[in-house]
């Protein structure tokens, strides 16, 4: 399985942020994600997903843990 977006990432596996894409419907989202630490080169992991439906995602980046909506996580490209 090829993972390109953080919202597609399996639980417990570490990825590297490649870049944050702007959401055409919410243009400030990319800036907000960068402000909380989602920069290229940062290591990121999805720790758990909400039930039901998998939203929000609990995400660990650096020493911080955040809850992101699926739409937010979809803006984060990972490798």
C-alpha positions as CSV (number, residue, x, y, z in Angstrom):
1,X,0.0,0.0,0.0
2,X,1.4,3.4,-1.0
3,X,0.7,6.1,1.4
4,X,0.9,9.7,0.1
5,X,-1.4,11.6,2.5
6,X,-1.4,11.5,6.3
7,X,-5.1,10.6,6.4
8,X,-4.2,7.3,4.6
9,X,-1.4,6.4,7.0
10,X,-1.7,3.1,9.0
11,X,-1.6,3.3,12.8
12,X,1.8,3.2,14.5
13,X,4.0,3.6,11.4
14,X,6.4,6.6,11.2
15,X,6.4,8.8,8.1
16,X,8.2,11.9,7.0
17,X,6.3,15.1,6.1
18,X,7.1,16.0,2.4
19,X,4.9,19.1,2.3
20,X,1.6,20.6,3.3
21,X,-0.8,21.3,0.4
22,X,-3.3,24.2,0.5
23,X,-7.0,23.2,0.6
24,X,-8.8,25.3,-2.0
25,X,-11.9,25.4,0.3
26,X,-9.9,26.5,3.4
27,X,-6.8,28.3,2.1
28,X,-5.5,29.2,5.6
29,X,-5.3,25.5,6.6
30,X,-1.8,24.9,5.2
31,X,-0.5,27.9,7.3
32,X,-2.2,26.6,10.4
33,X,-0.7,23.2,10.0
34,X,2.7,24.6,9.5
35,X,2.3,26.8,12.6
36,X,1.8,23.7,14.8
37,X,4.8,21.9,13.4
38,X,4.0,20.1,10.1
39,X,7.2,21.0,8.2
40,X,9.0,19.1,5.5
41,X,11.4,16.6,7.1
42,X,9.4,16.2,10.4
43,X,8.6,12.7,11.5
44,X,4.9,12.0,12.0
45,X,2.8,9.0,13.2
46,X,-1.0,8.4,13.4
47,X,-1.5,7.0,16.9
48,X,-5.2,6.3,16.7
49,X,-8.4,7.2,14.9
50,X,-11.8,8.2,16.3
51,X,-14.7,5.8,16.3
52,X,-16.9,5.6,14.3
53,X,-15.6,6.7,10.9
54,X,-12.0,7.3,11.8
55,X,-12.3,11.0,12.5
56,X,-10.4,12.7,14.2
57,X,-6.9,11.2,13.9
58,X,-4.6,11.5,16.9
59,X,-1.2,12.4,15.4
60,X,2.2,12.6,16.9
61,X,4.8,15.0,15.4
62,X,8.0,15.6,17.2
63,X,7.2,15.8,20.9
64,X,3.6,17.0,20.3
65,X,0.3,15.2,19.9
66,X,-2.6,16.7,18.0
67,X,-6.1,15.7,17.0
68,X,-6.6,16.4,13.3
69,X,-9.7,16.1,11.3
70,X,-9.4,13.9,8.2
71,X,-9.7,16.9,5.9
72,X,-6.7,18.5,7.7
73,X,-4.6,15.3,7.6
74,X,-5.4,15.0,3.9
75,X,-3.4,18.2,3.2
76,X,-0.3,16.7,4.7
77,X,1.8,14.7,2.1
78,X,4.1,12.1,3.6
79,X,6.7,9.6,2.4
